[in-house]
């Protein structure tokens, strides 16, 4: 199974009078999302399920893919790694899953899958971490397939 973790692109800072879920992408964030969306789209299978946080910045990031996606409240800024993995059906899903979400949840999930320990790893804004789970010789393996930052595109 492929699990693609995509952190939302750069968003405006939170102000006291603003709701965190209503924060939009900055112009730089819109460019990051567009570049990364093109890169991801060239590599994604057509059967990929796309699951997105309800936060506006995640919705805008996901729209850069030009694909249908499902919004899940449990992927919001206050979500946790357990809920993310359950929504993705890791490691048993029959199709790849792309999650557009937030820190620190994405970093904790990446660290847990790759090192067997939840650690405070940082995934850069707009970046993608592509993780693959597979069976080899009756043993589960987790592979870091790719890491891509929008600044390198």
Buried (B, 14 or more C-beta within 10 A) or exposed (E): BBBBBBBBBBBBEEEEEEEBBEBBBBEBBBBBBBBBBEBBEEBBEEEBBBBBBBBBBBBBBBBBBEBEBEBBEBBBBEBBBBBBBEBBBBBEBEEBBBBBBBBBBBBBBBBBBBEEEBEEBEBBBBBBBBBBBEEEEEEEEBBEBBBBBBEEE
